[in-house]
Amino acid sequence: MNYSILVVDDERDFLDSVRRGLLSSGFRDVRLESDPKKVISFIERGETFDIALIDVIMPGMDGVELLERIRKSNPDTECLMVTAVNEAKMAVECLRKGAYDYLVKPVSKDDLIAAVKRGLEKKRLLQVLNVLKQDGAPLLVSKEAFHSIVTASEKMRKILKEAELHAVSDVPILITGESGTGKELLARAIHLASPRAKYPFTPINMVSLPGSLFEAEFFGYTRGSFTGAEKDHMGYLEHTNRGTLFLDEIGDLPLDFQGKLLRVLQEGEYYKLGTNKSLKVDIRIVAATNKDLDHQIAKGIFRKDLYYRLKGAWLHLPSLRERKEDLPLLIKSFLEEIGNHGKHLTVDEEALRLLMDYAYPGNIRELKSILQSGANLARGKVIGSTCLPAALRDRKKSVPKGPPAGTEESVVPLEEVEKAHILKVYENAGKNKTRTAEWLKIGLNTLRRKLESYGIE
């Protein structure tokens, strides 16, 4: 794990014990120091750490003073205090001066690792909050991991930065959004930006995995466990060990199997068919859905406890209608991809206008299909309006061409038309949000965000 951890203690045996515990748990960048004054010198020179593990009582300098100096020089360092004295007053003093936790020696490896992970989780959540609050598009560190996601949208850039911050942890992630918005693409990028990048990324579509096959394919089975099981079979969990398991369309997972998935999330263990021996697995789960899981929970077809486990972090991908500024970039990117056999493709002015005006109910996936079809029909290197689907060409007759030159008339923006339609349906549904979302065929969370943007709580 690429986290930097500083351990300060005057007891050599304790330093060595902590180092062994951290290294065996996957942490690689661990620095041990016994002299607090030396720590101050390199901290003030600009060296930074994610976590500082500090002994409270040391010769030459009090650990609480070192805590204050570290927090002053680098407030992003999360400090964990350790002492042999179990004293409430001292614990309160450490917490008041910026420590996030306080452990009493002897410290077990499990307690140590759990405390370090709490500090890293706090650090991650603070970084996410800062991204959401800041103006402008944040910079990505793992640019290569996210290179396949094309965007100029500030909103999307913030989502990608949030995804990058979540990627370095093991927290499960739930990605929501309409069909075709690129949920699997984002899941792959998260995997590539994570410490698990060199291990498998396994995508599973819950719709394509029948209930009768779920356990056999997901957990695997042993020879003779059922008729036709002629040899041991490695399931998705075993295959993906140490990697990332992407569960697409998680809302379609049968209720009978949701409890078994929950056990994997909670305990990190499972059973192969045909054996009662539990097996351990180390995986990161990213799930995705275009369904409203809140509504499914209310209907009793999705477990609330599984929902909250999957939603360790939540990323919502906007529809293409909500990020129209990305259309020129996406069109250019797809044309380059489609024309990679020496054929340089472009679209003419009329075709571009039709593409920019279209609402894309199928989102990015639909845009790519339209361009692929247009490229197949184009006789030369230019895709004209006649190469586009009838659904786009027919809109040309009903969409106003715009105000005549020299007049002050204006075309009603698409988002205003959408707002008026949503509010009308909302009124007709008796201001019932669940019913409104069903009538509009959009997710309840999507409706709630839109109503909030209109000033309706």
C-alpha positions in Angstrom: 0.0 0.0 0.0 1.5 3.4 -1.0 1.0 5.2 2.3 3.8 6.7 4.3 3.8 5.9 8.0 6.1 7.4 10.6 6.6 5.6 13.9 8.3 7.5 16.8 9.2 5.6 20.0 12.3 5.3 22.2 11.8 1.5 22.7 13.5 -0.4 19.9 11.6 -3.6 20.5 8.3 -1.7 20.0 9.5 -0.1 16.8 10.5 -3.4 15.4 7.2 -5.0 16.4 5.1 -2.2 14.8 7.2 -2.4 11.6 6.7 -6.1 11.3 2.9 -5.7 11.8 2.6 -3.0 9.2 4.7 -4.7 6.6 2.8 -8.0 7.0 -0.4 -6.1 6.5 0.7 -4.6 3.1 2.1 -1.3 4.2 5.5 -0.7 2.5 6.6 2.9 3.4 7.3 2.7 7.1 9.9 4.9 8.8 11.1 4.3 12.4 12.6 7.0 14.6 13.6 7.0 18.3 14.6 10.7 18.6 11.7 13.1 18.5 14.1 16.1 17.9 15.3 14.5 14.7 11.7 14.1 13.6 11.1 17.8 14.0 14.1 18.6 11.9 13.0 16.6 8.8 9.3 17.5 9.3 10.2 21.2 9.2 12.2 20.6 6.1 9.1 19.5 4.3 8.9 15.7 4.7 5.3 14.5 4.9 3.6 11.4 6.1 0.1 10.1 5.9 0.1 8.6 9.5 2.4 9.4 12.5 2.4 6.9 15.3 3.8 8.7 18.4 4.7 7.5 21.8 3.5 9.9 24.5 6.4 9.6 27.0 9.9 9.8 25.5 13.2 11.2 26.9 14.2 14.6 25.5 10.7 15.6 24.3 7.1 14.9 25.3 5.1 13.1 22.6 2.2 15.6 23.0 4.6 18.4 22.0 5.8 16.4 19.0 2.1 15.9 18.1 1.6 19.7 18.1 4.7 20.4 16.0 3.7 17.8 13.4 0.1 19.0 13.2 1.4 22.6 12.8 3.9 21.8 10.1 1.6 19.3 8.2 -2.0 19.3 9.2 -2.7 16.6 6.7 -0.8 14.1 8.7 -3.1 12.0 10.9 -1.5 11.3 14.3 -2.1 8.2 16.5 -0.8 8.3 20.1 0.5 5.3 22.0 1.4 5.0 25.7 1.9 2.5 28.5 -0.2 4.7 30.8 -4.0 4.2 30.5 -5.0 7.6 31.7 -8.2 9.3 30.6 -6.9 12.8 31.1 -3.9 12.2 28.9 -6.1 10.6 26.2 -8.4 13.7 26.2 -5.4 16.0 26.0 -4.0 14.2 22.9 -7.3 14.2 21.1 -7.9 17.9 21.9 -4.5 18.7 20.4 -5.2 16.9 17.1 -4.7 13.2 17.5 -7.4 11.0 16.0 -6.9 8.0 18.3 -5.1 6.8 21.4 -3.8 3.3 22.1 -2.5 1.7 25.3 0.5 -0.7 25.2 0.7 -3.6 24.7 -0.9 -3.1 21.3 -2.0 -6.1 19.4 -1.4 -6.2 15.6 -5.1 -6.3 14.9 -5.8 -3.2 17.0 -2.8 -1.4 15.5 -3.8 -2.1 11.9 -7.5 -1.2 12.6 -6.4 2.1 14.1 -4.1 3.0 11.2 -6.9 2.2 8.7 -9.2 4.5 10.7 -6.7 7.3 10.2 -6.4 6.6 6.5 -10.2 6.5 6.2 -10.5 9.9 7.9 -7.9 11.3 5.7 -9.6 10.0 2.6 -13.0 11.4 3.6 -11.5 14.8 4.3 -9.9 14.8 0.9 -13.2 13.9 -0.8 -15.0 16.8 1.1 -12.3 19.2 -0.1 -12.7 18.1 -3.7 -16.5 18.6 -3.5 -16.1 22.1 -1.9 -13.4 23.5 -4.2 -14.0 25.6 -7.3 -12.8 24.4 -10.7 -11.7 21.0 -11.9 -9.2 19.2 -9.6 -6.1 17.6 -11.1 -5.8 13.8 -11.3 -2.6 12.1 -10.1 -3.4 8.8 -11.7 -4.0 10.3 -15.2 -3.1 7.0 -17.0 -5.7 5.1 -15.1 -8.5 7.5 -16.1 -7.2 8.2 -19.7 -10.1 6.3 -21.3 -12.7 8.6 -19.8 -13.1 11.6 -22.0 -14.4 14.7 -20.4 -14.0 18.5 -20.1 -16.9 18.8 -17.6 -16.0 20.2 -14.3 -18.7 18.1 -12.7 -17.2 14.9 -14.2 -13.6 15.9 -13.3 -14.7 16.2 -9.7 -16.3 12.7 -9.9 -13.1 11.3 -11.3 -11.0 12.9 -8.6 -13.3 11.5 -5.9 -13.0 8.1 -7.6 -9.2 8.4 -7.5 -9.3 9.2 -3.8 -11.5 6.2 -3.1 -9.4 3.9 -5.3 -6.5 3.8 -2.9 -8.7 2.4 -0.1 -10.4 -1.0 0.1 -13.9 0.5 0.7 -16.6 -1.0 -1.5 -17.9 1.5 -4.1 -21.4 1.8 -5.5 -21.7 3.5 -8.9 -25.1 4.7 -10.0 -26.3 6.3 -13.3 -28.4 5.6 -16.3 -27.6 2.8 -18.7 -24.8 3.7 -21.0 -23.1 6.4 -18.8 -19.8 4.5 -18.5 -20.1 2.7 -15.1 -17.9 -0.2 -16.1 -15.3 2.2 -17.6 -15.2 4.1 -14.3 -14.9 0.8 -12.3 -11.9 -0.3 -14.5 -10.3 3.1 -13.9 -10.7 2.8 -10.2 -9.1 -0.7 -10.3 -6.1 0.7 -12.4 -5.7 3.6 -9.9 -5.7 1.2 -6.9 -2.9 -0.9 -5.3 -4.7 -3.9 -6.8 -4.0 -2.9 -10.4 -1.7 -5.8 -11.1 -4.3 -8.3 -10.0 -7.5 -9.4 -11.9 -10.4 -7.1 -12.7 -13.4 -9.3 -13.1 -16.7 -7.8 -14.5 -19.9 -9.8 -13.8 -23.3 -8.8 -15.1 -25.9 -10.0 -12.7 -28.6 -10.1 -15.4 -26.5 -12.6 -17.4 -25.9 -14.9 -14.4 -29.0 -17.0 -13.9 -30.0 -17.9 -10.3 -29.4 -21.6 -10.9 -25.8 -20.9 -11.9 -25.0 -18.0 -9.4 -23.5 -20.0 -6.6 -21.6 -22.4 -8.9 -20.0 -19.6 -10.9 -19.6 -17.1 -8.1 -18.3 -19.4 -5.3 -17.0 -22.3 -7.4 -17.5 -26.0 -6.6 -15.7 -29.2 -5.9 -15.7 -32.4 -7.9 -18.9 -34.4 -7.3 -20.8 -31.6 -5.5 -23.6 -32.0 -8.0 -24.5 -34.0 -11.1 -22.1 -32.9 -13.9 -19.4 -31.6 -11.5 -16.6 -33.7 -12.9 -13.8 -31.6 -11.6 -13.1 -28.8 -9.2 -14.1 -25.4 -10.6 -12.6 -22.0 -9.6 -15.3 -19.4 -9.0 -15.2 -15.7 -9.6 -14.1 -15.0 -6.0 -11.1 -17.3 -6.2 -10.1 -16.1 -9.6 -10.3 -12.4 -8.5 -8.4 -12.8 -5.2 -6.4 -9.6 -4.4 -8.1 -7.9 -7.4 -11.3 -6.0 -8.0 -14.7 -7.7 -8.6 -17.1 -5.5 -10.6 -20.8 -6.5 -10.0 -22.8 -4.8 -12.8 -26.6 -4.4 -12.5 -26.4 -5.4 -8.8 -30.1 -4.4 -8.4 -30.9 -7.6 -10.4 -29.2 -10.0 -7.9 -31.8 -12.4 -6.6 -32.8 -11.8 -2.9 -31.9 -15.4 -2.1 -28.2 -14.7 -2.9 -27.9 -11.2 -1.4 -27.2 -12.6 2.1 -24.3 -14.7 0.8 -22.7 -11.7 -0.9 -23.1 -9.8 2.3 -21.1 -12.4 4.1 -18.3 -12.0 1.6 -18.3 -8.3 2.3 -18.5 -8.6 6.0 -16.2 -11.5 6.7 -14.1 -11.9 3.6 -15.0 -15.6 3.5 -17.1 -18.0 1.5 -17.9 -21.7 0.9 -17.4 -23.6 -2.3 -20.3 -25.8 -3.3 -19.6 -29.3 -2.0 -17.6 -28.4 1.0 -18.2 -27.0 4.5 -14.7 -25.5 4.7 -14.7 -21.7 4.7 -12.2 -20.0 2.4 -10.7 -16.5 2.8 -10.7 -14.0 0.0 -9.1 -10.6 -0.4 -11.1 -8.6 -3.0 -12.3 -5.1 -3.6 -16.0 -4.9 -4.7 -17.3 -2.2 -7.0 -21.0 -2.5 -7.8 -23.1 -0.6 -10.3 -26.8 -0.1 -11.1 -29.2 2.0 -13.1 -32.0 1.1 -10.7 -33.2 3.0 -7.7 -32.1 0.7 -4.8 -34.0 2.8 -2.2 -37.2 2.0 -4.1 -36.2 -1.7 -4.3 -35.5 -1.8 -0.6 -39.0 -0.3 0.1 -40.5 -3.0 -2.1 -38.6 -5.7 -0.2 -36.5 -7.0 -3.1 -33.1 -5.6 -2.0 -31.5 -5.9 1.4 -30.9 -2.7 3.3 -27.8 -4.1 5.1 -26.3 -5.1 1.7 -27.1 -1.7 0.3 -25.2 0.1 3.0 -22.3 -2.3 2.8 -21.9 -1.7 -1.0 -22.3 2.0 -0.5 -19.0 2.5 1.4 -18.5 5.2 -1.2 -21.0 6.4 -3.7 -20.3 7.8 -7.2 -23.2 9.0 -9.4 -22.4 9.4 -13.1 -24.5 12.1 -14.8 -26.3 11.4 -18.1 -25.0 12.7 -21.3 -27.8 15.3 -21.3 -26.3 16.7 -18.2 -22.8 17.1 -19.7 -23.5 18.3 -23.2 -20.2 20.2 -23.1 -18.5 16.8 -23.5 -20.2 16.0 -26.8 -17.6 17.6 -29.2 -14.7 15.8 -27.3 -16.6 12.5 -27.3 -17.5 12.7 -31.0 -13.9 13.5 -31.9 -12.6 10.6 -29.7 -15.1 8.0 -31.1 -14.4 9.1 -34.7 -10.7 8.6 -34.1 -11.3 5.2 -32.6 -13.7 4.1 -35.4 -11.4 5.4 -38.2 -8.2 3.8 -36.9 -7.7 1.8 -40.1 -6.3 4.8 -42.0 -9.7 6.4 -42.5 -9.9 9.9 -41.1 -13.5 10.5 -40.3 -15.4 13.8 -39.7 -19.0 14.9 -39.5 -20.4 17.8 -41.6 -22.0 20.9 -40.1 -25.7 19.6 -40.4 -24.9 16.2 -38.9 -23.0 17.9 -36.0 -26.0 20.1 -35.3 -28.3 17.1 -35.1 -25.8 15.3 -32.9 -25.5 18.2 -30.5 -29.3 18.7 -30.3 -30.2 15.1 -29.5 -31.1 14.0 -26.0 -29.4 10.5 -26.0 -31.6 8.4 -23.8 -28.9 5.6 -24.3 -26.2 8.1 -23.3 -22.6 7.6 -24.3 -23.1 4.0 -25.5 -25.9 5.3 -27.9 -23.6 8.1 -29.2 -20.9 5.6 -30.1 -23.4 3.3 -31.9 -24.8 6.2 -33.9 -21.3 7.3 -35.0 -20.3 3.7 -35.8 -23.5 3.3 -37.9 -22.9 6.6 -39.6 -19.3 5.7 -40.5 -20.5 2.4 -42.1 -23.0 4.3 -44.2 -20.7 7.2 -45.2 -19.4 6.9 -48.7 -16.3 9.0 -48.1 -14.6 10.4 -45.0 -17.5 12.7 -44.0 -20.6 11.6 -42.1 -23.5 13.6 -43.3 -27.0 14.0 -41.8 -28.3 11.3 -44.2 -26.0 8.8 -42.5 -27.6 9.4 -39.1 -30.6 7.4 -37.7 -34.1 8.5 -38.6 -34.8 9.4 -35.0 -32.2 12.2 -35.3 -33.2 13.3 -38.9 -36.9 13.5 -38.1 -36.2 15.8 -35.2 -34.9 18.3 -37.7 -38.5 18.9 -38.9 -39.8 19.6 -35.4 -36.8 21.5 -33.8 -36.9 25.3 -34.5 -34.0 26.5 -36.6 -33.5 29.5 -34.3 -34.5 33.1 -34.4 -34.2 35.0 -37.7 -31.2 37.3 -37.9 -31.9 40.7 -36.3 -34.7 39.6 -34.0 -34.7 39.2 -30.2 -36.6 35.9 -30.1 -34.8 33.0 -28.4 -35.1 29.2 -28.4 -36.2 27.7 -25.1 -33.1 25.9 -23.6 -33.4 22.1 -23.4 -33.0 22.1 -19.6 -35.9 24.6 -19.2 -38.1 22.2 -21.3 -37.0 19.3 -19.0 -37.7 21.3 -15.9 -41.2 22.3 -17.0 -42.0 18.7 -17.9 -40.7 17.3 -14.6 -42.6 19.9 -12.5 -45.8 19.2 -14.5 -45.5 15.4 -13.9 -44.7 16.1 -10.2 -47.9 18.1 -9.8 -50.0 15.5 -11.6 -48.5 12.8 -9.3 -49.8 14.7 -6.3 -46.2 15.7 -5.5 -45.4 12.1 -4.7 -41.7 11.7 -5.6 -41.7 7.9 -5.9 -44.7 8.0 -8.3 -43.2 10.9 -10.3 -39.9 9.0 -10.7 -41.8 5.9 -11.9 -43.8 7.9 -14.4 -40.7 9.6 -15.8 -38.8 6.3 -15.8 -35.8 7.9 -13.9 -34.2 7.0 -10.6 -35.7 8.4 -7.4 -32.3 9.9 -6.4 -32.0 11.5 -9.8 -35.4 13.1 -9.4 -34.6 14.3 -5.9 -31.4 16.0 -7.1 -33.3 17.7 -9.9 -36.1 18.9 -7.6 -33.5 20.3 -5.2 -31.9 22.2 -8.0 -35.4 23.7 -8.7 -35.6 24.8 -5.0 -38.0 21.9 -4.0 -37.0 19.9 -0.9 
